[in-house]
């Protein structure tokens, strides 16, 4: 799976694309920090905003995901390459639970 990353992309569009491939996972984006290297905001960004609204590193590119990609690797790539801070949730019956142990969790 490939996901295009650019400043003009709406968050909801990326979320929908991600959920088509990973229906039991949900990706959310945190607000951008005040400057490069600072901690991100703890608030989730509204899905109607663009990726450019929640990052200070504005690299464009194509993110490739596979069934062996871990959530930890994905979070790291999004942060380091694209300046995006993310939170992942997994579906547990009818609830979304934040993935706290994401180091070894594969996307599928």
Secondary structure, 3 states (H helix, E strand, C coil): CEEEECCCCEHHHHHHHHHHHCCCEEEEEECCCCCCCCCCCCCECCCCCEHHHHCCCCCCEEEECCCCCEHHHHHHHHHHHHCCCEEEEEEECCEEEECCCCCCCECC
